[in-house]
Amino acid sequence: MRKQPKQQRSRQMVTNLVDATARVIAEQGLDNTTTNHVADAAGVSVGSLYQYFPDKSALIEALLERMVADLEQAFDQRFA
């Protein structure tokens, strides 16, 4: 990630971008996903996307990190 969001609005935009990444990949496949598609799906300009993510790979990395964190939380709750 290029910069860390500090304000609630910025944190929400980053969350929306990661959510949109998941949706676009599910709908169009990984190879057909572009930063423009993700920005459109999130309802932001591609320039806003690039403030936080330098490229598609960074978006995918953020999505994977969130998925791992969700799995860890689910395992912790299940086996606590």
DOMAR-5714 format. One record per atom (N, C-alpha, C): residue number from 0; residue in one letter; x, y, z. Coordinates in steps of 0.001 Angstrom, whole numbers, plus 500000, padded with zeros to 6 digits. Example, Ala and Ser with C-alpha at 12.3 -4.5 7.8 and 13.67 -1.06 7.14 Angstrom:
<nodes>
NODE:0:A:513190:494310:507800
NODE:0:A:512300:495500:507800
NODE:0:A:513200:496700:507800
NODE:1:S:512850:497750:507080
NODE:1:S:513670:498940:507140
NODE:1:S:512900:500030:507870
</nodes>
This chain:
<nodes>
NODE:0:M:500859:498830:500000
NODE:0:M:500000:500000:500000
NODE:0:M:500902:501230:500000
NODE:1:R:500549:502196:499193
NODE:1:R:501349:503417:499080
NODE:1:R:501329:504236:500343
NODE:2:K:500152:504556:500824
NODE:2:K:500048:505325:502061
NODE:2:K:498933:504729:502898
NODE:3:Q:499074:504893:504190
NODE:3:Q:498077:504369:505110
NODE:3:Q:496954:505393:505274
NODE:4:P:495723:504956:505152
NODE:4:P:494613:505894:505347
NODE:4:P:494503:506269:506821
NODE:5:K:494353:507549:507087
NODE:5:K:494286:508023:508466
NODE:5:K:492865:508370:508892
NODE:6:Q:492123:509005:508030
NODE:6:Q:490758:509396:508359
NODE:6:Q:489787:508248:508093
NODE:7:Q:488668:508284:508783
NODE:7:Q:487648:507244:508614
NODE:7:Q:487200:507143:507160
NODE:8:R:487027:508277:506506
NODE:8:R:486572:508279:505109
NODE:8:R:487590:507578:504213
NODE:9:S:488865:507826:504460
NODE:9:S:489915:507181:503666
NODE:9:S:489981:505688:503955
NODE:10:R:489849:505320:505220
NODE:10:R:489847:503886:505569
NODE:10:R:488676:503175:504900
NODE:11:Q:487523:503846:504850
NODE:11:Q:486357:503257:504198
NODE:11:Q:486594:503104:502706
NODE:12:M:487258:504082:502078
NODE:12:M:487543:503981:500651
NODE:12:M:488464:502791:500378
NODE:13:V:489475:502590:501206
NODE:13:V:490378:501455:501027
NODE:13:V:489609:500145:501179
NODE:14:T:488741:500069:502170
NODE:14:T:487907:498875:502346
NODE:14:T:487036:498659:501115
NODE:15:N:486434:499719:500604
NODE:15:N:485596:499609:499407
NODE:15:N:486408:499139:498206
NODE:16:L:487633:499620:498079
NODE:16:L:488489:499195:496972
NODE:16:L:488835:497715:497066
NODE:17:V:489114:497231:498261
NODE:17:V:489426:495806:498431
NODE:17:V:488175:494969:498167
NODE:18:D:487020:495429:498655
NODE:18:D:485755:494736:498364
NODE:18:D:485505:494692:496858
NODE:19:A:485719:495813:496198
NODE:19:A:485502:495892:494751
NODE:19:A:486466:494972:494012
NODE:20:T:487686:494855:494504
NODE:20:T:488652:493944:493891
NODE:20:T:488108:492523:493900
NODE:21:A:487574:492102:495033
NODE:21:A:487008:490754:495128
NODE:21:A:485851:490573:494154
NODE:22:R:484980:491561:494081
NODE:22:R:483823:491459:493179
NODE:22:R:484251:491388:491720
NODE:23:V:485174:492260:491335
NODE:23:V:485599:492304:489932
NODE:23:V:486309:491008:489554
NODE:24:I:487147:490489:490430
NODE:24:I:487816:489208:490146
NODE:24:I:486781:488101:489994
NODE:25:A:485785:488086:490874
NODE:25:A:484743:487049:490797
NODE:25:A:483944:487158:489505
NODE:26:E:483688:488382:489064
NODE:26:E:482870:488589:487870
NODE:26:E:483652:488436:486567
NODE:27:Q:484904:488931:486545
NODE:27:Q:485630:489019:485283
NODE:27:Q:486869:488127:485215
NODE:28:G:487245:487547:486339
NODE:28:G:488455:486739:486366
NODE:28:G:489670:487605:486647
NODE:29:L:490703:486983:487146
NODE:29:L:491911:487710:487538
NODE:29:L:492583:488397:486361
NODE:30:D:492724:487694:485257
NODE:30:D:493419:488267:484103
NODE:30:D:492691:489465:483506
NODE:31:N:491372:489489:483590
NODE:31:N:490587:490579:483007
NODE:31:N:490327:491720:483984
NODE:32:T:490796:491593:485214
NODE:32:T:490618:492645:486206
NODE:32:T:491672:493730:485991
NODE:33:T:491220:494971:485992
NODE:33:T:492141:496106:485879
NODE:33:T:491866:497089:487010
NODE:34:T:492805:497984:487235
NODE:34:T:492583:499004:488256
NODE:34:T:491405:499900:487872
NODE:35:N:491215:500136:486590
NODE:35:N:490056:500932:486157
NODE:35:N:488747:500235:486508
NODE:36:H:488681:498917:486301
NODE:36:H:487475:498168:486660
NODE:36:H:487216:498249:488158
NODE:37:V:488269:498101:488941
NODE:37:V:488121:498136:490401
NODE:37:V:487657:499517:490853
NODE:38:A:488273:500561:490324
NODE:38:A:487870:501918:490698
NODE:38:A:486406:502164:490344
NODE:39:D:485999:501747:489141
NODE:39:D:484596:501901:488742
NODE:39:D:483668:501160:489690
NODE:40:A:484026:499923:490019
NODE:40:A:483180:499115:490908
NODE:40:A:483100:499720:492312
NODE:41:A:484161:500393:492737
NODE:41:A:484179:501016:494066
NODE:41:A:483552:502404:494060
NODE:42:G:483314:502943:492868
NODE:42:G:482711:504267:492774
NODE:42:G:483687:505398:493058
NODE:43:V:484963:505176:492748
NODE:43:V:485977:506218:492943
NODE:43:V:486771:506383:491654
NODE:44:S:487523:507464:491569
NODE:44:S:488368:507670:490403
NODE:44:S:489591:506761:490502
NODE:45:V:490165:506443:489356
NODE:45:V:491370:505619:489363
NODE:45:V:492510:506369:490050
NODE:46:G:492491:507697:490002
NODE:46:G:493486:508498:490710
NODE:46:G:493407:508302:492216
NODE:47:S:492189:508204:492736
NODE:47:S:492019:507932:494170
NODE:47:S:492547:506545:494524
NODE:48:L:492283:505585:493653
NODE:48:L:492804:504229:493864
NODE:48:L:494328:504267:493956
NODE:49:Y:494962:504996:493022
NODE:49:Y:496423:505035:492973
NODE:49:Y:497047:505775:494152
NODE:50:Q:496264:506540:494896
NODE:50:Q:496799:507151:496119
NODE:50:Q:497174:506070:497135
NODE:51:Y:496460:504954:497111
NODE:51:Y:496654:503903:498113
NODE:51:Y:497278:502635:497554
NODE:52:F:497031:502340:496300
NODE:52:F:497524:501106:495688
NODE:52:F:498262:501436:494392
NODE:53:P:499538:501035:494282
NODE:53:P:500301:501380:493086
NODE:53:P:499905:500603:491841
NODE:54:D:499280:499426:492032
NODE:54:D:498938:498599:490879
NODE:54:D:497969:497493:491285
NODE:55:K:497587:496706:490311
NODE:55:K:496649:495600:490535
NODE:55:K:497203:494598:491534
NODE:56:S:498478:494334:491462
NODE:56:S:499095:493368:492381
NODE:56:S:498930:493792:493842
NODE:57:A:499050:495076:494100
NODE:57:A:498890:495573:495470
NODE:57:A:497454:495399:495953
NODE:58:L:496498:495591:495060
NODE:58:L:495098:495351:495415
NODE:58:L:494875:493881:495753
NODE:59:I:495430:493007:494947
NODE:59:I:495271:491567:495176
NODE:59:I:495949:491173:496484
NODE:60:E:497116:491735:496749
NODE:60:E:497806:491452:497999
NODE:60:E:496963:491886:499200
NODE:61:A:496356:493059:499129
NODE:61:A:495496:493537:500210
NODE:61:A:494291:492620:500395
NODE:62:L:493720:492158:499297
NODE:62:L:492590:491230:499372
NODE:62:L:493015:489925:500030
NODE:63:L:494147:489383:499624
NODE:63:L:494632:488134:500214
NODE:63:L:494950:488298:501692
NODE:64:E:495538:489422:502066
NODE:64:E:495826:489674:503479
NODE:64:E:494546:489707:504298
NODE:65:R:493514:490334:503750
NODE:65:R:492239:490379:504467
NODE:65:R:491625:488989:504579
NODE:66:M:491732:488202:503513
NODE:66:M:491180:486848:503550
NODE:66:M:491895:485999:504600
NODE:67:V:493203:486122:504684
NODE:67:V:493971:485382:505691
NODE:67:V:493566:485824:507092
NODE:68:A:493436:487121:507305
NODE:68:A:493025:487631:508617
NODE:68:A:491636:487113:508987
NODE:69:D:490720:487079:508027
NODE:69:D:489374:486552:508277
NODE:69:D:489422:485073:508642
NODE:70:L:490267:484307:507938
NODE:70:L:490407:482883:508257
NODE:70:L:491009:482670:509635
NODE:71:E:492019:483459:509973
NODE:71:E:492623:483346:511299
NODE:71:E:491608:483638:512387
NODE:72:Q:490812:484665:512182
NODE:72:Q:489784:485013:513157
NODE:72:Q:488754:483892:513282
NODE:73:A:488348:483317:512165
NODE:73:A:487375:482218:512203
NODE:73:A:487938:481013:512935
NODE:74:F:489201:480675:512676
NODE:74:F:489832:479559:513388
NODE:74:F:489940:479851:514873
NODE:75:D:490349:481051:515217
NODE:75:D:490473:481429:516636
NODE:75:D:489135:481304:517342
NODE:76:Q:488069:481763:516713
NODE:76:Q:486743:481679:517325
NODE:76:Q:486286:480237:517441
NODE:77:R:486582:479465:516435
NODE:77:R:486139:478064:516406
NODE:77:R:486847:477215:517442
NODE:78:F:488141:477463:517608
NODE:78:F:488937:476596:518461
NODE:78:F:489347:477233:519779
NODE:79:A:488725:478350:520120
NODE:79:A:489057:479022:521391
NODE:79:A:488435:478289:522572
</nodes>
